[in-house]
């Protein structure tokens, strides 16, 4: 009988899962459930995951569960074992990530009900960015708001942490030097790494900031929101839906939020959306290079970054003014990062 770790990534309408042997970096099982629109559907999906684990793991048995938790606030700079006190603290962070945090915590609670004997570990998407200098985390707002948690947090941290962990084997100079990682997918962001540590990133208080994304607007003048409230009578809920679900590639193109469909389309608005996507990447690249004081390497990851040579080529062409730097395509592996953190927190023997 061999020990195994279940990794869960619960989204607003999906549940992704993987199972790793404690001694292995290769998943035994991997899959996801989509179109989960109610708490009951999330719970049924989790029950199905546990049933599948029982039926298909053969001589392996679960000994722990690792969770992706989007927000760890200022306090949590590393993964932690979950207990009731921690859950209460994470509940207080829900207002900082209302579209993600509730689903992360619901999966933890559901697992506690269905498998109370299994220890659980929370791995935070924000934790990797806590190495940033204070000036990189501040908004130009009155200090009282900063003190209550209104600051630049950054996200996709588990992805960036994985890239940083394997970069020494890909490009030794980049690993100790100045690297920008572009995590490009339906959600997209970029991160400046100095010696493998985050010093700046494009997402900030929420995962809606920075680059243009599939359905998220990215960087937006707050005056636009004030205008929409005054001119169109939009309330907070309407604005939230607009910036998260109606904007980005979908909003600009009017065709799709999926880059594959846009690249295959002859619609001029699709081309315009692609142009904006690339333009914003290159502009943010310049900003991150300024924070680094130069650039040794640019790494592409995420669904678009890994699979679209067209987007990579356009970004590199438009960034040629930066001079010589190496480029790499590295598939990310957030699930393995979570499994490794769970091993370490619980003291389980396994791969590093």
N, C-alpha and C positions, 0 to 999 in steps of 0.2 A: 504494500500500500504506500503510495507516494502522496505528499502534501501538495495542495494547489491553492492558488489565490484567485479570487474572482474580482475583476475590475469593472466598475460601473460608471457610466457617464450619462447622467439623466438630464435631458433637455426638456424644453417646454412641450414638445410633441413627440419626443423620441427617447429611446433607451438603448444605448450602445453597451455591449458587454464583451469581455474577453476573459479567458481563463488561462493562467500560466502555472506550470509546475514551479515549485519553489526553486528548483535547481536549474531551470531553463529560461531562456529568453524567447523561446518560440511558443506562441499560443496554442493551446490544445483545442480551444473553441473560440469562435469570434462571430459576432452577428449584431443585428440591431432591429428594433421594432420602431415603426413609423406610425404617424397619424394617431397618436395617443392624445385624445382631447379631453379626457376626464380623469380625476384621481383614481377612479375604479379601473380605468384602462391601464394606467401606469402600474397599479398593483397587480393586475392580472398578467401584465408583461413580466414583472419581476417573478411572479409565481412560475411562469413558463420558463424563465431562465433557470430557476432552481430545479425544476423538473428535468430540464434538458441536461443540466449538470449531473443529476443523479443517474439519468439514463445513459449518458454518453461518456462519462469520465472513467468508466471501467475500474481500474485499480487505483485511481486517484481520488482523493477526497478533499473537500474544501476546508481550509483552516483559517482563512481570513478574507476580508473584503476591503478593497481600496476604492475610494470614491474621488472623482473630480468634483471639487467644490470651487465655484467661480470666484467667490470673494472671501478673502481672509482678513480684510481691513488692514490697519496699520500694525496690529499686534502679531499676526501669524505670518512669520517669515520662513516657516518650514512645516512639513507635514506633522500631524499629531494624531494620537489615538483618540477615538471619539468616546465621550461619555455624556451624561445628561447635562453637566455644567457647560461643556463645550458646545453642545447643541443650542443651549440657551444663548450663549455668546454669538453664535453664528446666526441665530434668529434675529438678533439686533442689527445685523448687517443687511437684512432683506431690503430696506429702503435704498441701499446703495446698488443693488442689482436685482430689481424687482422681477425681471423677466427670466432670470436664471436661478438665483439662490433658492427660491421656494421649492423648485423641482429637485435640486440637489439634496436639500434637507428631507424632502418627502421620501426620496429613495432610501436615505439612511434610516428613517423611522420605519419604513415598510420592511426593510431588511431586519431591523431589530425585532419586529413582531414575528416575522416568519422564521428567523434563524437567530434567536437571542444568544446562542452559545458562541457565535462567530465574532471575534474582535473586528472592529472596523477602524479604518484610518482615513482621515480627510487630507487630500492633497490639493493645494490651493493654486489657482491660475494666476493670482496676484503675487504670490510669495517670491518668485524669482526676481521681481522688479524692486524688492525692498532694498537692494544694494545701491539703488540710484541715489545720487547726492540730493540733499534736501531741496536745493533750488530747482531740480528737475521735477520735483513732485508738487510744487506749489502753483496755485492760480493767483492772479492778481486781485484777490478778494479780501475783505476785512478778515483779520486773523481769527475772529470768533468762529467763522465758518470753517476755516482750515482746522481749527482745534476740534470741531465736531465731526471731522472726517471728510470734508469736501476738498479733495486733492487728486492729483494724477496718480492712479494706481497702476494702470497697464494690465493687459490680459494676454492670453496665449502663452503664459509663462511656462507651462509644462512642455509645450512644443519647443520653446527657445532653450529650455534647460536640457532637453534631449539633444538638440543640435550642438549645444556647447559641450556636452559630455562626449560626443563622438568626433568633434572637429579636430582634436589632436591627431587622430588617425587619418584624416582627410587632407589637412593643410596645417602643418605644425606652425608656420608663421602666422596664419590667421588665428589660430587657437590662443596665442599669447599676445596677438596684436589687435588691430582695429577691424572689426567685422560688422557688417549689417546683414541681418537675416530678414528676408521678406517672406512672411507666412501669408500666402495668397490663396484664398478660397472663398466660399460664400461669405464667411467672416474673414476680414483681411487686416493685417497690421504689420509693422516693421519694428525691429529692435536693434539698437546699437550695442554691440558687445565689445568691451575692452578687457582683454585677457580672460574672456569667457564670462564676464559679469555684465549684467544689464546696467547701462548708464543713461539710457533714454529710450522711449518707445512712443508709438503714434497714438495708441488708444490711451484714454486718460481716466476720467471719473467713471465712465461707462464704456462698454464695448461698441458704442455708436460713433465714437470720435475717430478722427484720423483719415484713413483712406476711404475712397468710395468702395462699397461692398455690394454683395448681391442685391439686397433690399434695404441696406442701411446707408444713410446719406454721407457719413463721414464728417469731416470738419465743416462746421456751420456757424456763421455769425449769429450770436444769440439775438441780435436785433431782428433777424428773420422770424424767429419764434414770436417775438413781441408783435411784429407786424401781422402775423397770421392770427394771433389772438384778437388784435384790434380790428383788423379788416374782415376776417372770416369767422370770427366768433369761436375759434377752436379752443377747446379746454385741454387740460393736461392729458387726458386719455386719448383724445384725437391727435394731439401732437406726438404722443408716444407711438401711436400706430403709424403715423406718417413717417417718422424718422427711422423706425425699425423695420417696417413691413412694406411701405409703398415707394421707397426712395431708391437710391443707389442705381445699379445697372438697370434694374427693372423700371424705375421711375424715369430715368433719362431716355432709355430706349423705347419704352412702351411695348417691348417685345418679350423680354425675359430677364430674369436675374441670373441665368445660367450662362457663363462665359462660352461654353461649347455651342450653345444655340446662337449666341450673338456672333461668334466667329463664322458660323455657317450661314448667317443671314445676309441678304442683299439690301436690307432696309437701311437707309442712310442714318437713321436715328440709332440703330445698333452700332454702326461704325463710330458715331459720335460718343456713345457710351464707352466703347473700348478706348477711344482717344482720351477721354476724361480719366478713365481708370489708370492708364499708363502715365498720363501727365501728373496725376496726384502722387503716384509711386515715385516718380523721378524728383518731384519737388520735395517730398518727404525724405528721400534719399539724401538730397543736398543738405537738409536740416540736420539729419543724423550724422552725416560726415562732418559737419561743423562741430557737433557735440563731441565727436571722436578726435577731431584735429587731423583727419586724414582717413584713408581707406586702404586696407590691405586685401579685403575679400568681400564679395557679395554672394550670399547663399540664398537660393530659392527653395521654398518648401511649401506644403499645403497642396490642395487639389489642383489649383491653377498653376502654382509655382512649379510643381513637379511634372505636370503633364502638358503644359502649353508652351512649346518652343517659340511660337509666334509672340506671345507676351514677353517671354524672357529676352528674345532678340530685340524687341522694340525698346524695352527698358534699357538694356545694355547699350544700344545704339544712341539713345537719347542721353545716356549718362557718360558718354565717351569723353566729355570735357573734364571728367575727374582724373583722367590719365590712366596709368596702368594699375589694374587690380585683378586678382584672380576671381573666377566665378565658379560656383558649384551648385549642383542640384542634389539635395539630400532629403530623402523621404523622412518625414517626422514619425515619431512613435510615442504619442502621449500615454498610450495604455501601458507600454513597457515601463515608462518612467514612473507611473503610478504603482505598478507591481513592485518595482525596485524600492520605491519609498516605503511601501507597505512591509516588505521584507525587513528593511532597516529599522523602522520604528518598532516592529514587534520582535526584533532579534531573531528572525528566521534565517536559517542557513540557505544561501542561494547565490546567484550571480550578482555581480556588482552593477 
